[in-house]
Amino acid sequence: MRAFKLAIIALAMLVIWQLFGPEPLPGSAAEVSPGNDVVMFTAPWCGYCDQARAHMNRKQVEFLEIDIESSVEANDAWRDAGGRGVPLTFIGDQRLAGYSAQAYDQALDAL
């Protein structure tokens, strides 16, 4: 009987979490910015952002760049996307935190 009560409590907690918990983070570029396959959140002072941007330019990949310091709206979009650092890049349905040429290339190949 005790196990049954614990199961009911756990189920109730799960339902409450689903109804009132945080919204899931975007998992694709289209969720961040419809119509864009690649979206990159950057900041002007970020060296890794410079490397990521240069990598995309070398590969001739079109991307939407959002400078998180350019406006309150841009910073809010970055936070809504789960931003904790930059670059935060969405390539297709992949979310990449930080910069790794290999990870970017793998995600681009999957587009």
Secondary structure as UniProt FT lines:
FT   HELIX           2..20
FT   HELIX           29..32
FT   TURN            34..35
FT   STRAND          38..42
FT   TURN            44..45
FT   HELIX           47..58
FT   TURN            59..60
FT   STRAND          64..67
FT   TURN            68..69
FT   HELIX           72..80
FT   TURN            81..82
FT   STRAND          88..91
FT   TURN            92..93
FT   STRAND          94..97
FT   HELIX           101..110
//
